[in-house]
Amino acid sequence: MRIIKLTEETKQELINNLLKRSPSSYSEYENTVAEIVNNVRTNKDKALFEYTAKFDKADINAENIRVTDAEIKEAYKALDDDFIEVMKKSAENIRVFHEKQKRNTWIDTKDDGSILGQRILPIELSGVYVPGGKAAYPSSVLMNVVPAKVAGVQRIIMCTPPGKDGKVNPGTLVAADIAGVTEVYKVGGAQAIAAMAFGTESVPKVDKITGPGNIFVALAKKTCFGYVSIDSIAGPSEILVIADETANPKYVAADLLSQAEHDELASAILITTSEKLAGEVSDEISKFLEKLDRAEIIKKSLDNYGYAFVAENLNDAIDAANTIASEHLEIITANPFEVMTKIKNAGAIFLGSYSSEPLGDYFAGPNHILPTNGTARFFSPLSVDDFVKKTSIISYSEEALRAVHKDIELFAKKEGLTAHANSIAVRFE
């Protein structure tokens, strides 16, 4: 792992390098995605089935596109009982955490007869996309679906690509059943996003699409945004570890590699005040690479986006972390809670030597669908708020409006909107 002194110049070079991974940087694929989206929007099921045959080599039609109860039961039989129980425990932790995010409708009344409020209702139909094949992650099913259920969404559909045999990954199906998915459809890629955004004969149009996917899925979500709400246009995974001389280099190395194994575009960054620790972490990484299954992917990830920065002091490290605004931020220092109070930008923060990032991926409860590529400066993790809509409520009595009608009329006239002013004025002529 390359070890570099942290300066303003090296920090900016890092930011520029990381931004190359943004889905917005892959414009060469946009025309292909737009063609797929338009074809599905126009030809609906016919286009879906053709793309599934082309990309997934599966024979899917109107009779078998929806997963049956029998297929879900078969999926349960294909999994170990202990894995099923772990998923149930994880789902419960996710539910308990997200229950605390719920908000209630409120009404505020005043003595003059004015009533103001906010009505909060769940969206009616939510759609979740789940990758298939080697990139099938049941944990993401739980993270996408449980908050929607907590929010009160009554109908949740899932789209996921089938294998050549026309079947869906059993872990994905069991997680969907545990989480409370209403319907599962065997379709993947950009065509699945288009189907949920516009609807087909088989797949219903949804109000919101959430869930991870490859660059084609990300660009399809970007293309369909506005016709449907989306969670975000996520980039590759990333981890940043702030560590001082008290950190265990083996732990730090293992945590960095936990994200580097996702894909060749994943980033793993260490910022430390100890040059000695940086060297030890690099050595530990080399040892781990000799035995990890996805070593080739990890090596390419580290070659592209793996860094160990040595900072002059902890404040410089914190400043850099706030600038990078990482998806996952681990703080392994003598006083991690004190450091945490100075962090402004991060998707999720993990404090101390025993709060490794995979704890958040699988089990703790907070959502693992997080802002990437520096968007933690203005985006938040997926939450219950993503599955509700808020409506403002306004009611004024004659007395309340009379007290302010001239102010409103003045404001409207200053904007040149005399019909607005008249709408108020006629009530007091």
C-alpha positions as CSV (number, residue, x, y, z in Angstrom):
1,M,0.0,0.0,0.0
2,R,1.5,3.3,-1.0
3,I,2.4,5.6,1.9
4,I,2.2,9.4,1.2
5,K,2.7,12.5,3.4
6,L,-0.6,14.3,3.8
7,T,-0.5,17.8,2.3
8,E,-3.0,20.1,0.7
9,E,-1.6,19.1,-2.7
10,T,-1.8,15.3,-2.0
11,K,-5.3,15.7,-0.5
12,Q,-6.5,17.4,-3.6
13,E,-4.9,14.8,-5.9
14,L,-6.8,12.1,-3.9
15,I,-10.1,13.9,-4.2
16,N,-9.7,14.3,-8.0
17,N,-8.8,10.6,-8.3
18,L,-11.7,9.5,-6.3
19,L,-14.2,11.6,-8.2
20,K,-13.2,9.7,-11.4
21,R,-15.3,6.8,-10.0
22,S,-18.5,8.7,-9.9
23,P,-21.4,7.4,-12.1
24,S,-21.6,10.8,-13.6
25,S,-18.2,10.2,-15.1
26,Y,-19.4,7.3,-17.3
27,S,-21.1,9.3,-20.0
28,E,-20.1,6.8,-22.7
29,Y,-22.8,4.4,-21.3
30,E,-25.6,6.9,-21.1
31,N,-26.8,6.4,-24.7
32,T,-27.0,2.6,-24.2
33,V,-28.9,3.0,-21.0
34,A,-31.3,5.6,-22.5
35,E,-32.0,3.2,-25.4
36,I,-32.8,0.4,-22.9
37,V,-35.1,2.7,-20.8
38,N,-37.0,4.0,-23.9
39,N,-37.4,0.5,-25.3
40,V,-38.9,-0.8,-22.0
41,R,-41.1,2.3,-21.7
42,T,-42.4,1.8,-25.2
43,N,-42.6,-2.0,-25.6
44,K,-42.9,-3.0,-21.9
45,D,-42.9,-6.8,-21.3
46,K,-41.7,-7.6,-24.8
47,A,-38.5,-5.5,-24.2
48,L,-38.1,-6.9,-20.7
49,F,-38.2,-10.5,-21.9
50,E,-35.8,-9.8,-24.9
51,Y,-33.2,-8.1,-22.6
52,T,-33.4,-10.9,-20.1
53,A,-32.8,-13.5,-22.8
54,K,-29.9,-11.4,-24.1
55,F,-28.1,-10.4,-20.9
56,D,-29.1,-13.2,-18.4
57,K,-29.6,-16.1,-20.9
58,A,-32.9,-16.9,-19.2
59,D,-36.3,-17.7,-20.8
60,I,-38.6,-15.4,-18.9
61,N,-42.2,-14.6,-19.9
62,A,-45.5,-13.4,-18.5
63,E,-46.1,-16.8,-16.9
64,N,-42.9,-17.1,-14.9
65,I,-41.6,-13.6,-14.4
66,R,-43.0,-13.4,-10.9
67,V,-41.5,-15.6,-8.2
68,T,-44.0,-18.1,-6.7
69,D,-44.6,-19.1,-3.1
70,A,-43.2,-22.5,-4.1
71,E,-39.9,-20.9,-5.2
72,I,-39.7,-19.1,-1.9
73,K,-40.2,-22.3,0.0
74,E,-37.5,-24.0,-2.1
75,A,-35.1,-21.1,-1.3
76,Y,-35.6,-21.7,2.4
77,K,-34.6,-25.4,1.9
78,A,-31.5,-24.3,0.0
79,L,-30.1,-22.3,3.0
80,D,-28.6,-23.4,6.3
81,D,-30.9,-22.8,9.2
82,D,-28.2,-20.9,11.1
83,F,-27.9,-18.4,8.2
84,I,-31.7,-17.9,8.1
85,E,-31.7,-17.2,11.9
86,V,-28.8,-14.7,11.5
87,M,-30.8,-12.9,8.8
88,K,-33.8,-12.7,11.1
89,K,-31.7,-11.3,13.9
90,S,-30.3,-8.7,11.6
91,A,-33.7,-7.7,10.3
92,E,-34.9,-7.2,13.9
93,N,-31.9,-5.0,14.7
94,I,-32.6,-2.9,11.5
95,R,-36.3,-2.6,12.5
96,V,-35.6,-1.5,16.0
97,F,-33.1,1.2,14.9
98,H,-35.4,2.5,12.2
99,E,-38.4,2.6,14.4
100,K,-36.7,5.5,16.2
101,Q,-36.7,7.5,13.0
102,K,-40.5,7.6,12.7
103,R,-42.2,11.0,12.8
104,N,-45.8,11.8,13.4
105,T,-48.3,14.1,11.7
106,W,-48.6,17.4,13.7
107,I,-51.1,20.2,14.0
108,D,-50.4,23.6,15.6
109,T,-53.4,25.8,16.4
110,K,-53.4,29.5,17.5
111,D,-55.9,31.7,19.4
112,D,-56.7,33.7,16.2
113,G,-58.1,30.6,14.5
114,S,-55.1,29.8,12.3
115,I,-54.1,26.2,12.0
116,L,-50.8,25.0,10.5
117,G,-49.5,21.5,10.3
118,Q,-47.8,18.7,8.5
119,R,-49.3,15.4,7.5
120,I,-46.9,12.5,7.1
121,L,-48.0,9.4,5.0
122,P,-46.0,6.5,3.6
123,I,-45.6,6.2,-0.2
124,E,-48.0,3.6,-1.7
125,L,-45.6,1.4,-3.7
126,S,-41.9,1.0,-3.2
127,G,-39.5,-0.8,-5.6
128,V,-36.2,-2.3,-4.6
129,Y,-33.5,-3.4,-7.0
130,V,-31.2,-6.3,-5.9
131,P,-28.2,-7.4,-8.0
132,G,-27.9,-11.1,-8.9
133,G,-25.2,-13.7,-9.5
134,K,-21.9,-13.2,-7.6
135,A,-23.1,-9.8,-6.5
136,A,-26.2,-11.0,-4.7
137,Y,-26.3,-9.5,-1.2
138,P,-29.2,-10.5,1.1
139,S,-28.0,-7.9,3.6
140,S,-29.0,-5.1,1.1
141,V,-32.4,-6.6,0.7
142,L,-33.0,-6.2,4.5
143,M,-31.5,-2.7,4.5
144,N,-33.8,-1.5,1.7
145,V,-37.0,-3.2,2.7
146,V,-37.2,-3.0,6.5
147,P,-37.2,0.9,6.6
148,A,-40.0,0.9,4.1
149,K,-42.0,-1.5,6.2
150,V,-41.3,0.6,9.3
151,A,-42.5,3.7,7.4
152,G,-45.8,1.9,6.6
153,V,-45.4,1.1,2.9
154,Q,-48.0,-1.5,2.1
155,R,-46.7,-2.8,-1.2
156,I,-43.0,-3.4,-1.8
157,I,-41.8,-5.1,-5.0
158,M,-38.4,-6.4,-5.8
159,C,-36.6,-6.9,-9.1
160,T,-33.6,-9.1,-9.4
161,P,-32.0,-10.9,-12.3
162,P,-32.5,-14.6,-12.7
163,G,-29.8,-17.2,-13.4
164,K,-29.7,-19.1,-16.7
165,D,-32.1,-21.6,-15.1
166,G,-34.6,-18.9,-14.5
167,K,-34.2,-19.1,-10.7
168,V,-33.3,-16.3,-8.2
169,N,-30.5,-16.5,-5.7
170,P,-32.0,-18.3,-2.6
171,G,-30.4,-15.9,-0.1
172,T,-32.0,-13.0,-1.9
173,L,-35.5,-14.7,-1.8
174,V,-35.3,-15.6,1.8
175,A,-34.1,-12.1,2.8
176,A,-37.0,-10.7,0.8
177,D,-39.5,-12.9,2.6
178,I,-38.1,-12.1,6.0
179,A,-38.1,-8.3,5.3
180,G,-41.7,-8.3,4.0
181,V,-41.4,-7.9,0.2
182,T,-44.8,-8.3,-1.5
183,E,-43.8,-9.4,-4.9
184,V,-40.5,-10.5,-6.6
185,Y,-39.9,-10.2,-10.3
186,K,-37.1,-11.9,-12.3
187,V,-35.6,-9.0,-14.2
188,G,-32.3,-7.2,-13.8
189,G,-30.2,-4.4,-15.1
190,A,-31.3,-1.0,-16.5
191,Q,-34.4,-2.7,-17.9
192,A,-35.6,-3.5,-14.4
193,I,-35.2,0.1,-13.3
194,A,-37.2,1.2,-16.4
195,A,-39.9,-1.4,-15.7
196,M,-40.4,-0.1,-12.1
197,A,-40.2,3.5,-13.3
198,F,-42.8,3.3,-16.0
199,G,-44.6,0.0,-15.4
200,T,-45.2,-2.9,-17.9
201,E,-47.9,-5.5,-18.3
202,S,-46.2,-7.6,-15.6
203,V,-44.2,-5.2,-13.4
204,P,-46.1,-2.4,-11.6
205,K,-45.0,1.2,-11.7
206,V,-43.6,2.2,-8.3
207,D,-43.3,5.6,-6.5
208,K,-39.7,5.1,-5.4
209,I,-36.7,2.9,-6.4
210,T,-33.9,2.0,-4.0
211,G,-31.1,-0.5,-4.1
212,P,-27.5,-0.9,-5.4
213,G,-26.4,-2.0,-8.9
214,N,-23.7,-1.7,-11.5
215,I,-23.0,1.3,-13.6
216,F,-26.0,0.6,-16.0
217,V,-28.4,0.4,-13.1
218,A,-27.0,3.6,-11.6
219,L,-27.3,5.4,-14.9
220,A,-30.8,4.1,-15.4
221,K,-31.9,5.4,-12.0
222,K,-30.4,8.8,-13.0
223,T,-32.3,8.7,-16.3
224,C,-35.6,7.8,-14.6
225,F,-35.4,10.2,-11.8
226,G,-38.3,12.7,-12.0
227,Y,-40.6,10.0,-13.3
228,V,-40.0,8.2,-10.1
229,S,-38.1,9.0,-6.9
230,I,-34.8,7.2,-6.2
231,D,-32.5,6.8,-3.2
232,S,-29.3,8.0,-4.8
233,I,-26.9,7.4,-7.7
234,A,-24.4,5.4,-5.7
235,G,-20.7,5.0,-6.6
236,P,-18.2,2.3,-5.6
237,S,-17.8,1.4,-2.0
238,E,-15.2,3.3,0.1
239,I,-13.7,3.2,3.6
240,L,-11.5,5.8,5.4
241,V,-9.8,4.9,8.7
242,I,-8.4,7.6,11.0
243,A,-5.8,6.0,13.3
244,D,-3.1,7.0,15.7
245,E,-0.2,5.1,17.3
246,T,-2.6,3.3,19.6
247,A,-4.3,1.4,16.8
248,N,-3.7,-2.3,16.1
249,P,-2.2,-2.5,12.6
250,K,-3.8,-5.9,11.9
251,Y,-7.3,-4.6,12.7
252,V,-6.7,-1.5,10.5
253,A,-5.5,-3.6,7.6
254,A,-8.3,-6.1,7.8
255,D,-10.9,-3.3,7.9
256,L,-9.4,-1.5,4.8
257,L,-9.5,-4.8,2.9
258,S,-13.1,-5.4,3.9
259,Q,-14.1,-2.7,1.4
260,A,-11.3,-3.1,-1.2
261,E,-12.7,-6.6,-1.9
262,H,-16.0,-5.2,-3.3
263,D,-14.6,-4.3,-6.7
264,E,-11.6,-2.8,-8.5
265,L,-13.1,0.7,-8.1
266,A,-13.5,0.5,-4.3
267,S,-11.3,2.9,-2.3
268,A,-9.5,2.1,1.0
269,I,-7.8,5.0,2.7
270,L,-5.8,5.2,5.9
271,I,-5.0,8.6,7.5
272,T,-2.7,8.2,10.5
273,T,-0.5,10.4,12.6
274,S,2.0,7.5,12.9
275,E,4.4,6.7,10.1
276,K,5.3,3.5,11.9
277,L,1.7,2.4,11.9
278,A,1.3,3.1,8.2
279,G,4.2,0.8,7.5
280,E,2.9,-1.9,9.8
281,V,-0.5,-1.7,8.2
282,S,1.0,-2.1,4.7
283,D,2.9,-5.2,5.9
284,E,-0.3,-6.7,7.4
285,I,-2.1,-6.1,4.1
286,S,0.6,-8.1,2.3
287,K,0.1,-11.0,4.7
288,F,-3.7,-11.0,4.3
289,L,-3.5,-10.9,0.5
290,E,-1.8,-14.3,0.7
291,K,-4.9,-16.0,2.0
292,L,-8.0,-13.9,1.1
293,D,-10.3,-15.3,-1.7
294,R,-10.7,-12.1,-3.6
295,A,-7.0,-11.1,-3.5
296,E,-6.8,-10.2,-7.2
297,I,-9.7,-7.8,-6.9
298,I,-8.2,-6.3,-3.7
299,K,-4.8,-5.8,-5.3
300,K,-6.3,-3.9,-8.2
301,S,-8.5,-1.9,-5.9
302,L,-5.5,-0.9,-3.8
303,D,-3.4,-0.1,-6.8
304,N,-6.1,2.2,-8.1
305,Y,-7.5,3.8,-4.9
306,G,-5.6,2.5,-1.9
307,Y,-3.6,5.1,0.1
308,A,-2.0,5.5,3.5
309,F,-1.5,9.1,4.4
310,V,0.7,10.3,7.2
311,A,-0.6,13.5,8.8
312,E,1.3,16.0,10.9
313,N,-1.4,15.8,13.6
314,L,-4.9,14.6,14.4
315,N,-6.5,17.9,13.4
316,D,-5.0,17.6,9.9
317,A,-6.3,14.0,9.7
318,I,-9.8,15.2,10.7
319,D,-9.8,18.0,8.2
320,A,-8.9,15.6,5.4
321,A,-11.6,13.2,6.5
322,N,-14.2,16.0,6.4
323,T,-13.0,17.0,2.9
324,I,-13.2,13.4,1.6
325,A,-16.6,12.8,3.2
326,S,-16.2,9.0,3.1
327,E,-19.1,6.5,2.9
328,H,-17.6,4.6,5.9
329,L,-15.4,6.3,8.4
330,E,-13.6,4.3,11.2
331,I,-12.0,6.2,14.1
332,I,-9.4,4.0,15.9
333,T,-7.6,6.4,18.2
334,A,-6.9,6.9,21.9
335,N,-10.2,8.9,22.2
336,P,-12.4,8.1,19.3
337,F,-15.5,9.8,20.7
338,E,-13.6,13.1,21.0
339,V,-12.5,12.8,17.4
340,M,-16.1,12.0,16.3
341,T,-17.3,15.3,17.6
342,K,-15.2,17.1,15.1
343,I,-16.4,15.0,12.1
344,K,-18.8,16.9,9.9
345,N,-19.0,14.7,6.8
346,A,-19.4,10.9,6.8
347,G,-22.0,8.4,5.8
348,A,-21.5,6.2,8.9
349,I,-19.0,6.5,11.7
350,F,-17.5,3.5,13.5
351,L,-15.8,4.2,16.8
352,G,-13.1,2.1,18.4
353,S,-11.2,-1.1,17.7
354,Y,-14.2,-3.4,18.0
355,S,-16.6,-1.5,15.7
356,S,-15.3,-2.9,12.4
357,E,-17.2,-1.7,9.3
358,P,-18.8,-5.1,8.5
359,L,-20.7,-4.7,11.8
360,G,-22.7,-2.0,10.1
361,D,-23.0,-3.9,6.8
362,Y,-24.7,-6.9,8.4
363,F,-26.0,-6.6,11.9
364,A,-25.9,-3.5,14.1
365,G,-29.1,-1.9,12.7
366,P,-28.2,1.5,11.1
367,N,-28.6,1.4,7.4
368,H,-25.6,0.4,5.2
369,I,-27.0,2.2,2.1
370,L,-24.8,5.3,2.4
371,P,-23.8,8.4,0.4
372,T,-20.6,7.8,-1.7
373,N,-18.1,9.9,-3.7
374,G,-18.1,12.8,-1.3
375,T,-21.9,13.2,-1.3
376,A,-22.0,12.7,2.5
377,R,-21.4,16.4,2.6
378,F,-25.1,16.8,1.7
379,F,-26.8,13.3,1.5
380,S,-27.8,11.0,4.3
381,P,-28.1,7.2,4.8
382,L,-31.3,5.5,3.6
383,S,-33.9,5.9,6.3
384,V,-37.6,5.9,7.1
385,D,-37.8,9.4,5.8
386,D,-37.1,8.1,2.3
387,F,-40.4,6.2,2.3
388,V,-42.8,8.9,3.5
389,K,-44.1,12.1,2.0
390,K,-45.1,15.2,3.8
391,T,-48.0,17.4,3.1
392,S,-48.4,20.9,4.5
393,I,-51.8,21.9,6.1
394,I,-53.0,25.5,6.2
395,S,-56.3,26.8,7.6
396,Y,-56.9,30.5,8.6
397,S,-60.1,32.0,10.1
398,E,-61.5,35.3,8.8
399,E,-60.0,37.0,11.9
400,A,-56.5,35.5,11.2
401,L,-56.5,36.4,7.5
402,R,-57.9,40.0,8.2
403,A,-54.9,40.7,10.4
404,V,-52.4,40.0,7.7
405,H,-54.2,40.4,4.3
406,K,-52.6,43.8,3.5
407,D,-49.2,42.3,4.0
408,I,-49.9,39.5,1.6
409,E,-51.4,41.8,-1.0
410,L,-48.3,44.0,-0.8
411,F,-46.0,41.1,-1.3
412,A,-48.0,39.8,-4.3
413,K,-48.1,43.2,-6.0
414,K,-44.4,43.7,-5.5
415,E,-43.9,40.5,-7.5
416,G,-46.3,41.7,-10.2
417,L,-48.8,39.0,-9.4
418,T,-52.0,41.0,-9.1
419,A,-54.3,38.0,-9.4
420,H,-52.6,36.6,-6.3
421,A,-53.3,39.9,-4.5
422,N,-56.9,40.0,-5.7
423,S,-57.5,36.5,-4.4
424,I,-56.9,37.9,-0.9
425,A,-58.4,41.3,-1.4
426,V,-61.8,40.2,-2.6
427,R,-62.5,38.6,0.9
428,F,-62.3,42.1,2.5
429,E,-64.0,44.4,0.0
